[in-house]
Amino acid sequence: MKQYDVETVCTYRTWVRVDADDEKAAERKVKDMAWDMTRIQYQTMVESEPTGTVRDVN
């Protein structure tokens, strides 16, 4: 069996933990990118669609 790299466009849903006074303030922080990427709690892959580009790894 051979290995291949398949270029893929993925959509993820990511939960980020932020400190805020209320829910709206928390959403604003995330929207403004004012959060630390190390605080991502978990990710769920929603969709994955190959672009048609495939490379032989071997």
Z-matrix of the N, CA and C atoms (Angstrom, degrees):
N
C 1 1.451
C 2 1.535 1 108.67
N 3 1.325 2 117.73 1 137.77
C 4 1.459 3 122.95 2 -178.55
C 5 1.525 4 110.35 3 -101.70
N 6 1.323 5 115.23 4 162.51
C 7 1.458 6 120.94 5 176.60
C 8 1.515 7 110.04 6 -107.42
N 9 1.325 8 116.23 7 144.84
C 10 1.456 9 122.50 8 178.74
C 11 1.527 10 109.26 9 -136.06
N 12 1.320 11 116.04 10 145.20
C 13 1.457 12 122.03 11 169.17
C 14 1.523 13 106.69 12 -96.07
N 15 1.315 14 117.53 13 124.94
C 16 1.464 15 122.49 14 179.77
C 17 1.521 16 107.96 15 -114.17
N 18 1.349 17 116.68 16 117.03
C 19 1.464 18 120.23 17 177.46
C 20 1.530 19 108.19 18 -67.00
N 21 1.332 20 116.06 19 130.32
C 22 1.455 21 121.01 20 -173.63
C 23 1.516 22 110.63 21 -138.21
N 24 1.323 23 116.99 22 138.51
C 25 1.456 24 122.36 23 171.97
C 26 1.522 25 106.50 24 -96.53
N 27 1.327 26 116.87 25 119.59
C 28 1.459 27 121.57 26 -176.03
C 29 1.524 28 110.56 27 -115.71
N 30 1.306 29 115.09 28 146.25
C 31 1.454 30 121.84 29 172.59
C 32 1.518 31 107.59 30 -114.12
N 33 1.323 32 116.44 31 127.65
C 34 1.457 33 121.46 32 -179.96
C 35 1.520 34 110.37 33 -120.00
N 36 1.300 35 115.95 34 148.35
C 37 1.453 36 122.27 35 167.23
C 38 1.515 37 105.54 36 -106.31
N 39 1.316 38 116.44 37 124.01
C 40 1.457 39 122.11 38 -174.22
C 41 1.519 40 110.12 39 -121.90
N 42 1.306 41 116.17 40 133.11
C 43 1.461 42 122.00 41 176.11
C 44 1.520 43 108.29 42 -98.61
N 45 1.329 44 115.84 43 125.52
C 46 1.459 45 121.62 44 -178.61
C 47 1.525 46 108.38 45 -120.19
N 48 1.319 47 117.12 46 132.17
C 49 1.466 48 121.13 47 179.09
C 50 1.525 49 108.85 48 -91.25
N 51 1.331 50 117.27 49 124.14
C 52 1.469 51 122.70 50 178.71
C 53 1.520 52 109.19 51 -128.52
N 54 1.328 53 115.79 52 154.70
C 55 1.458 54 122.34 53 173.85
C 56 1.522 55 107.75 54 -96.12
N 57 1.342 56 116.59 55 125.49
C 58 1.462 57 120.49 56 -178.53
C 59 1.530 58 109.14 57 -156.19
N 60 1.332 59 115.56 58 164.06
C 61 1.461 60 120.93 59 -179.58
C 62 1.523 61 112.51 60 -77.18
N 63 1.333 62 118.12 61 -31.15
C 64 1.457 63 121.25 62 179.44
C 65 1.524 64 109.70 63 -154.62
N 66 1.329 65 116.47 64 178.32
C 67 1.466 66 121.00 65 -176.04
C 68 1.518 67 112.81 66 -62.12
N 69 1.322 68 117.40 67 -41.53
C 70 1.471 69 120.77 68 -179.54
C 71 1.528 70 110.74 69 -64.35
N 72 1.334 71 116.63 70 -41.62
C 73 1.470 72 120.23 71 178.36
C 74 1.524 73 110.45 72 -63.83
N 75 1.330 74 116.56 73 -37.30
C 76 1.467 75 120.46 74 177.78
C 77 1.526 76 110.66 75 -64.43
N 78 1.335 77 117.01 76 -42.62
C 79 1.462 78 120.22 77 177.96
C 80 1.521 79 111.24 78 -64.37
N 81 1.326 80 117.44 79 -38.48
C 82 1.477 81 120.59 80 178.37
C 83 1.522 82 110.85 81 -63.88
N 84 1.324 83 116.92 82 -40.66
C 85 1.468 84 119.47 83 179.17
C 86 1.519 85 111.04 84 -60.00
N 87 1.326 86 115.67 85 -44.64
C 88 1.464 87 119.19 86 -179.48
C 89 1.523 88 110.25 87 -67.07
N 90 1.336 89 116.71 88 -43.22
C 91 1.459 90 120.64 89 -179.63
C 92 1.520 91 111.37 90 -62.57
N 93 1.332 92 117.08 91 -36.66
C 94 1.458 93 122.02 92 179.48
C 95 1.520 94 112.63 93 -82.78
N 96 1.328 95 116.72 94 5.18
C 97 1.473 96 121.97 95 -179.31
C 98 1.526 97 111.27 96 60.23
N 99 1.317 98 117.12 97 28.58
C 100 1.470 99 121.57 98 -178.70
C 101 1.522 100 110.07 99 -95.38
N 102 1.329 101 115.93 100 51.27
C 103 1.452 102 119.84 101 178.63
C 104 1.517 103 109.64 102 -139.83
N 105 1.291 104 115.86 103 163.19
C 106 1.454 105 123.12 104 -175.53
C 107 1.530 106 109.27 105 -95.22
N 108 1.328 107 117.29 106 121.82
C 109 1.464 108 121.28 107 -178.37
C 110 1.531 109 112.58 108 -59.27
N 111 1.328 110 118.60 109 -21.36
C 112 1.467 111 120.29 110 179.81
C 113 1.521 112 111.07 111 -73.57
N 114 1.332 113 117.79 112 -8.59
C 115 1.458 114 120.29 113 -178.16
C 116 1.529 115 112.81 114 -97.18
N 117 1.315 116 117.06 115 13.61
C 118 1.468 117 120.09 116 176.05
C 119 1.531 118 107.69 117 -64.70
N 120 1.319 119 116.13 118 128.89
C 121 1.453 120 120.89 119 -177.22
C 122 1.526 121 112.48 120 -84.86
N 123 1.294 122 117.50 121 -48.79
C 124 1.462 123 120.68 122 174.92
C 125 1.523 124 109.44 123 -165.62
N 126 1.315 125 115.44 124 161.24
C 127 1.462 126 121.30 125 179.32
C 128 1.519 127 109.12 126 -125.23
N 129 1.312 128 115.76 127 146.33
C 130 1.457 129 122.35 128 174.87
C 131 1.517 130 108.53 129 -125.25
N 132 1.331 131 116.64 130 122.81
C 133 1.455 132 118.78 131 177.59
C 134 1.527 133 108.30 132 -72.40
N 135 1.319 134 116.57 133 125.87
C 136 1.450 135 122.05 134 -177.62
C 137 1.522 136 110.54 135 -95.72
N 138 1.325 137 116.07 136 -42.04
C 139 1.459 138 119.99 137 -175.24
C 140 1.514 139 108.97 138 -151.96
N 141 1.306 140 117.00 139 146.22
C 142 1.457 141 122.39 140 177.27
C 143 1.525 142 108.42 141 -141.49
N 144 1.320 143 116.81 142 122.29
C 145 1.465 144 121.57 143 -176.53
C 146 1.527 145 109.14 144 -130.01
N 147 1.334 146 118.79 145 116.74
C 148 1.454 147 120.46 146 178.13
C 149 1.530 148 111.28 147 -64.60
N 150 1.346 149 115.96 148 143.45
C 151 1.460 150 120.41 149 -178.76
C 152 1.520 151 112.81 150 -86.47
N 153 1.337 152 116.82 151 -13.34
C 154 1.456 153 120.27 152 -178.10
C 155 1.520 154 112.08 153 102.97
N 156 1.328 155 118.63 154 -3.99
C 157 1.454 156 122.78 155 177.81
C 158 1.530 157 108.67 156 -97.22
N 159 1.324 158 115.88 157 120.89
C 160 1.456 159 121.51 158 -179.40
C 161 1.527 160 108.43 159 -131.50
N 162 1.343 161 116.87 160 135.38
C 163 1.460 162 121.52 161 178.57
C 164 1.521 163 109.84 162 -117.42
N 165 1.298 164 116.20 163 139.16
C 166 1.458 165 121.88 164 173.70
C 167 1.526 166 107.05 165 -79.15
N 168 1.331 167 117.30 166 121.78
C 169 1.459 168 121.48 167 -176.73
C 170 1.531 169 110.82 168 -78.46
N 171 1.327 170 117.06 169 -31.71
C 172 1.470 171 120.43 170 -175.12
C 173 1.490 172 113.62 171 -77.39
